[in-house]
Amino acid sequence: MKAYRAQLLRFDGEGQALYESDGLLVTQAGSDGVQRVVDAGPYRAVAPRHPGVALTHWQGRLIAPGFIDMHVHYPQTDIIGSPADGLLPWLENYTFPAETRFCDPAYAAEVAHVFFEELLRNGVTTALTFATAHPASVDAFFHEAQKRGLRMMGGKVLQDRNSPDGLRDETEQSLIDTETLIRRWHGKDRLGYAITPRFAPTSSQAQLRGAGELAARYGDTWIHSHVAENRDEVRWVRELFPQSRSYLSVYEDFGLLRARAVYAHCIHLDADDRALMHASCSAAAVSPTSNLFLGSGFFDFGAARAAGMLHGLASDVGGGTSFSPFRTMLASYFIGREGQSKPGLSLAPSELWWLHTGGAARALGLEGCIGTLAAGTEADFVVLNPDAIPLLARKARRAQNLQELLFALIVLGDDRVVEHVVTA
């Protein structure tokens, strides 16, 4: 059993922040070797229940749930910050050439190592991740995650048309490879497999149908793709799938909407689409730095909330411009405030934090597992040091309540604030 004393941020099941200025978090390893939270709350109340437990005291620090990135491309680590005129030119000029290199297992392993170093340096303890069309890229990702004992999900990209040589896969073989990888990695230690059509335009109907059949056969896997990121893409999908009501409906038509189905962006949806997302328990991975960088549009947080649509935050590196959850939360605040293309709203700092922790866990179908530091959850957490940045330290000392403290961290924080990352 281990105990950690510091300021403590947790969330209840409804996403309400629970804060202790002097808190205690107690964890214990289970029979599977995974550390889980056994108790948390005010130090004065929790400490007497665990006498004699070795205590780590982080004076002036804040313990919070590890951040969860709902959508990221590990093979795009090296193309972050590449200039482009928009999504499709960016894919053609940077993304596809970079991803062709992942046929080499050694190169895939090298990038996977760098990718996980960046995630952990920024306090991200779980991510739903694209690999490439090459099975070797998936093995490299899971080997590195397993070595570090992390809860991670990922999968081989399916793309059998409208894709360049070196990435375009063969329909039947792509589905065989996917099932082989599911059996190899899904449910092993803290790992989960995601069936991953790149996006509707790069998969034939036969490939999408096969992906849907795999999703039905392996019902506790994830489904991971993109939808309605920009208007050019939406028009292209309408030309390729004229029989479907909308871009999102393409995935419904092939059995790819269900719990644990996660779709990045979800910007250009209508009310029927949002109702469909809610009814199917599918989730949106909101990717604000990517959407701003590529000029894709603005996610409508208010409409998503009104529809009861599951959603959480994502970096979308390398279209996204930072691995940092602080940058993602700040960009989400900006996008929420935008009021020309949709009604604007101000997202509370605690809600932004929830969408990158417990809310993201709920959207991923991992509620009760990670993201809140509630008793029984896996003990993935970060230790944040507001004094790591002089201006932040000055601002944090003047915070009169939790919302002011969290917003100071969101606006002024970066990887320097992440002092320790503890994983279960």
C-alpha positions in Angstrom: 0.0 0.0 0.0 1.2 3.5 -0.8 0.0 6.9 0.3 0.5 10.3 -1.3 -0.1 13.7 0.4 -0.7 16.9 -1.6 -3.4 19.1 -3.0 -5.9 16.6 -4.6 -8.2 16.9 -7.6 -10.7 14.2 -8.3 -14.1 13.9 -10.1 -17.3 12.3 -9.1 -19.4 10.2 -11.5 -21.2 13.3 -12.8 -18.0 15.2 -13.6 -18.1 17.5 -10.6 -14.6 18.4 -9.3 -13.7 17.3 -5.8 -10.8 19.4 -4.4 -8.8 19.1 -1.2 -6.2 21.7 -0.3 -4.6 19.0 1.9 -5.5 15.6 0.5 -4.4 12.0 0.7 -4.5 9.4 -2.1 -4.0 5.8 -1.0 -3.3 3.0 -3.6 -2.7 -0.7 -3.4 -1.6 -3.3 -5.9 -4.2 -6.0 -6.8 -3.5 -9.7 -7.6 -2.9 -8.6 -11.2 -0.1 -6.3 -10.1 -2.1 -3.1 -11.1 -2.2 -0.3 -8.5 -5.7 0.9 -7.8 -7.1 3.7 -5.6 -8.3 2.4 -2.3 -9.0 5.7 -0.6 -8.9 9.4 -1.3 -10.0 12.6 0.4 -9.0 15.1 3.0 -5.8 14.1 4.8 -7.3 14.5 8.2 -10.1 12.0 7.4 -8.2 9.5 5.3 -4.9 9.2 7.2 -6.3 7.6 10.4 -7.8 4.8 8.3 -4.4 3.8 7.0 -1.9 3.9 9.9 1.6 3.0 9.2 1.4 3.3 5.5 4.6 4.8 3.9 3.8 8.4 3.0 5.1 10.5 0.1 4.5 14.2 0.8 4.5 16.5 -2.2 4.3 19.9 -0.5 2.7 22.6 -2.7 1.9 20.2 -5.5 -1.4 19.1 -7.0 -2.3 15.4 -7.6 -4.8 15.0 -10.5 -5.9 12.1 -12.7 -3.6 11.3 -15.6 -4.8 13.0 -18.8 -6.5 10.9 -21.5 -5.9 11.7 -25.2 -8.9 10.4 -27.2 -7.3 10.7 -30.7 -3.7 10.9 -31.7 -1.5 9.5 -34.6 1.8 8.2 -33.2 3.3 7.8 -36.7 2.8 11.6 -37.2 5.1 12.5 -34.3 7.8 13.8 -36.7 5.5 15.9 -38.8 4.0 18.0 -36.1 4.2 21.7 -37.1 4.4 21.1 -40.8 2.8 23.9 -42.8 -0.1 23.2 -45.2 -3.0 24.9 -47.0 -5.6 22.5 -45.5 -6.3 18.9 -44.5 -6.1 17.2 -47.9 -2.8 18.9 -49.0 -1.4 18.2 -45.6 -2.1 14.5 -45.9 -0.7 14.4 -49.4 2.5 16.4 -48.7 3.4 15.3 -45.2 1.3 12.6 -43.6 1.3 9.9 -46.3 5.0 10.1 -47.1 5.9 9.9 -43.4 3.6 6.9 -42.8 5.1 4.8 -45.6 8.3 4.5 -43.5 6.5 2.4 -40.9 6.9 -0.8 -42.9 10.3 -0.9 -41.2 9.9 -2.4 -37.7 13.0 -0.7 -36.4 11.8 2.7 -37.5 8.4 2.1 -36.1 9.9 1.1 -32.8 12.1 4.2 -32.7 9.1 6.5 -33.2 7.0 4.6 -30.8 9.6 5.2 -28.1 9.7 8.9 -28.8 5.9 9.1 -28.9 5.5 7.6 -25.4 8.2 9.7 -24.0 6.3 12.8 -25.2 3.0 11.5 -23.9 4.4 10.9 -20.4 6.4 14.1 -20.3 3.1 15.9 -20.8 1.1 13.9 -18.3 -0.9 11.8 -20.8 -1.3 8.3 -19.3 -3.9 6.8 -21.8 -4.4 7.4 -25.5 -6.5 6.1 -28.4 -4.0 5.9 -31.2 -3.7 5.5 -34.9 -0.8 3.3 -36.2 -0.4 3.0 -40.0 -1.5 0.4 -42.5 1.5 -1.7 -41.6 1.1 -4.5 -39.0 4.6 -3.8 -37.8 3.6 -0.3 -36.7 0.9 -1.8 -34.5 3.3 -4.3 -32.9 5.8 -1.5 -32.2 3.1 0.6 -30.5 1.8 -2.2 -28.3 5.3 -3.5 -27.4 6.3 -0.1 -26.2 3.1 0.5 -24.3 3.3 -3.0 -22.7 6.9 -2.4 -21.6 5.8 0.7 -19.8 2.7 -0.9 -18.3 0.3 1.6 -19.8 -3.4 1.5 -20.6 -3.3 2.2 -24.3 -5.5 1.5 -27.4 -4.5 1.4 -31.0 -4.9 -0.4 -34.3 -3.8 -0.9 -37.9 -5.2 1.6 -40.3 -7.5 0.3 -43.0 -7.2 2.1 -46.3 -7.7 0.1 -49.5 -8.4 3.0 -52.0 -7.7 6.6 -52.6 -4.4 6.1 -50.9 -0.8 6.2 -52.2 1.5 3.3 -52.9 3.1 2.0 -49.7 0.0 2.7 -47.6 -2.9 1.3 -49.7 -3.7 -2.2 -48.4 -5.4 -5.1 -50.0 -9.0 -5.5 -48.8 -9.1 -9.1 -47.7 -5.6 -9.2 -46.3 -6.2 -6.0 -44.3 -9.1 -7.6 -42.5 -7.1 -10.8 -41.9 -4.3 -8.7 -40.4 -6.7 -6.8 -38.2 -8.2 -10.0 -36.7 -4.7 -11.4 -36.2 -3.7 -8.2 -34.3 -6.9 -8.2 -32.3 -6.1 -11.8 -31.1 -2.5 -10.9 -30.4 -3.0 -7.7 -28.4 -6.5 -7.0 -27.3 -7.0 -7.5 -23.6 -3.3 -8.3 -23.0 -2.3 -6.5 -19.8 -3.7 -3.0 -20.1 -3.9 -2.9 -23.9 -6.9 -2.6 -26.2 -7.4 -3.0 -29.9 -9.1 -0.4 -32.1 -10.5 -1.3 -35.5 -9.3 1.7 -37.5 -10.7 2.7 -41.0 -8.7 5.8 -41.7 -11.8 7.6 -42.9 -14.7 6.7 -45.2 -13.1 7.9 -48.5 -10.0 5.7 -48.1 -12.0 2.4 -47.6 -14.0 0.5 -50.1 -17.5 -0.7 -49.2 -16.1 -4.2 -48.9 -13.5 -3.0 -46.4 -16.0 -1.1 -44.3 -18.3 -4.0 -44.3 -15.5 -6.3 -43.1 -14.6 -3.8 -40.4 -18.2 -3.8 -39.2 -18.3 -7.5 -39.1 -15.1 -7.6 -37.0 -16.6 -4.9 -34.7 -19.6 -7.1 -34.2 -17.5 -10.2 -33.6 -15.2 -8.5 -31.1 -17.7 -6.3 -29.3 -15.3 -5.0 -26.6 -12.8 -3.6 -29.1 -12.7 0.0 -30.0 -13.6 1.5 -33.4 -11.6 4.6 -34.3 -11.9 6.9 -37.4 -12.6 10.4 -38.5 -15.8 12.1 -39.5 -16.9 15.6 -40.8 -13.6 17.3 -40.2 -13.9 19.8 -43.1 -16.4 20.8 -45.8 -14.3 19.5 -48.7 -14.1 16.1 -47.0 -17.9 16.1 -46.4 -18.5 16.8 -50.1 -16.1 14.1 -51.2 -18.0 11.5 -49.0 -21.3 12.6 -50.4 -19.9 11.8 -53.9 -18.5 8.4 -52.8 -21.5 7.3 -50.8 -24.6 8.9 -52.3 -26.9 6.3 -50.7 -26.0 7.4 -47.2 -28.0 10.2 -45.5 -24.8 11.9 -44.1 -21.1 11.3 -43.6 -21.8 9.9 -40.2 -24.5 7.6 -41.6 -21.9 5.9 -43.8 -20.4 4.4 -40.7 -23.9 3.5 -39.4 -24.6 1.7 -42.7 -21.6 -0.6 -42.2 -22.1 -1.4 -38.5 -19.5 1.0 -37.2 -21.5 3.0 -34.7 -21.7 1.5 -31.2 -20.3 1.9 -27.7 -16.5 2.4 -27.9 -16.7 3.8 -31.4 -14.7 7.1 -31.4 -14.8 9.6 -34.2 -12.4 12.5 -34.4 -13.6 16.0 -35.1 -17.4 15.8 -35.6 -17.5 19.4 -36.6 -19.9 19.5 -39.6 -22.7 17.4 -38.1 -26.4 18.2 -38.0 -29.0 17.6 -35.3 -29.8 14.1 -36.7 -26.1 13.2 -36.6 -25.8 14.2 -33.0 -28.9 12.3 -32.1 -27.4 9.3 -33.9 -24.2 9.7 -31.9 -26.1 9.7 -28.7 -28.4 6.8 -29.6 -25.5 4.6 -30.7 -23.3 5.6 -27.7 -20.5 6.6 -30.1 -18.2 9.4 -29.1 -16.5 12.5 -30.5 -12.8 13.2 -30.0 -12.6 17.0 -30.1 -9.3 18.0 -31.6 -9.1 21.8 -31.2 -5.4 22.6 -32.0 -5.7 20.5 -35.1 -8.9 22.1 -36.2 -7.5 25.6 -35.7 -4.2 24.7 -37.4 -5.9 23.2 -40.5 -8.8 25.7 -40.6 -11.3 22.9 -40.3 -14.0 24.6 -38.3 -15.3 24.8 -34.7 -16.7 22.0 -32.6 -20.1 22.9 -31.2 -19.8 22.1 -27.5 -23.3 23.5 -26.7 -25.0 21.3 -29.3 -23.1 18.2 -28.3 -24.1 18.8 -24.7 -27.7 19.4 -25.6 -27.8 16.2 -27.6 -26.2 14.1 -24.8 -23.5 13.2 -27.2 -20.4 11.7 -25.6 -17.3 13.7 -26.2 -13.8 14.4 -24.8 -10.6 16.1 -25.8 -7.7 15.0 -28.1 -4.4 16.3 -29.4 -4.7 14.8 -32.9 -0.9 15.1 -33.3 0.5 15.6 -35.9 -2.4 17.8 -37.3 -2.6 18.9 -33.7 0.2 21.3 -32.7 1.0 20.0 -29.2 1.1 16.9 -27.0 0.3 19.2 -24.0 -3.2 18.8 -22.5 -2.9 22.4 -21.3 -2.7 23.6 -24.9 -5.6 21.3 -25.9 -7.8 22.6 -23.0 -6.9 26.2 -23.8 -7.7 25.7 -27.5 -11.0 24.1 -26.5 -11.9 27.2 -24.5 -11.2 29.4 -27.5 -13.3 27.1 -29.8 -16.1 27.1 -27.3 -16.1 30.9 -27.1 -16.2 31.3 -30.9 -19.7 32.6 -31.6 -19.9 33.5 -35.3 -20.5 30.0 -36.8 -22.4 28.7 -33.7 -23.6 29.9 -30.3 -20.5 30.7 -28.2 -20.1 29.5 -24.6 -17.5 29.6 -21.9 -16.5 26.2 -20.7 -15.6 26.1 -17.0 -12.0 25.2 -16.2 -13.2 22.1 -14.3 -15.3 21.0 -17.3 -12.3 21.4 -19.6 -10.3 19.2 -17.2 -13.1 16.7 -16.9 -13.2 16.4 -20.7 -9.6 15.4 -20.7 -9.8 12.9 -17.8 -13.0 11.3 -16.5 -15.2 12.6 -19.3 -12.8 11.2 -21.9 -12.8 7.9 -20.0 -16.6 7.8 -20.1 -16.6 8.5 -23.8 -14.1 5.7 -24.4 -16.1 3.2 -22.4 -13.6 3.2 -19.5 -15.7 4.8 -16.9 -14.9 3.3 -13.5 -11.5 2.3 -14.8 -9.4 5.5 -15.1 -9.8 9.2 -15.1 -11.3 10.2 -11.8 -9.2 8.8 -8.9 -12.3 7.3 -7.4 -11.9 4.2 -5.2 -11.4 1.1 -7.3 -10.0 2.9 -10.3 -6.6 2.3 -11.7 -4.0 4.7 -10.1 -2.8 6.7 -13.1 -2.1 10.2 -11.9 0.1 13.3 -12.4 1.8 15.5 -9.9 1.7 19.1 -11.0 3.9 21.9 -9.7 2.5 25.4 -10.3 5.8 26.9 -9.1 7.6 25.5 -12.1 6.8 28.6 -14.2 7.3 32.0 -12.6 4.2 33.7 -14.0 2.0 30.7 -13.3 3.4 30.6 -9.7 2.5 34.2 -9.2 -1.0 33.7 -10.7 -1.7 30.4 -8.7 -0.8 32.1 -5.4 -3.5 34.6 -6.1 -6.2 32.0 -7.0 -9.2 32.5 -4.8 -10.9 29.2 -5.7 -10.4 26.0 -7.7 -11.7 27.4 -11.0 -9.1 30.2 -10.9 -6.3 27.7 -10.0 -7.3 25.3 -12.8 -7.7 28.1 -15.4 -4.3 29.5 -14.5 -2.8 26.1 -15.1 -4.7 25.7 -18.4 -3.6 29.2 -19.7 0.0 29.3 -18.4 0.9 25.6 -17.9 3.0 23.3 -20.1 5.2 20.2 -19.7 7.3 22.0 -17.1 4.4 21.8 -14.7 4.3 18.0 -14.9 6.7 17.0 -12.1 5.8 13.3 -11.8 3.7 10.8 -13.7 2.6 7.7 -11.8 0.9 4.9 -13.7 -0.9 1.9 -12.3 
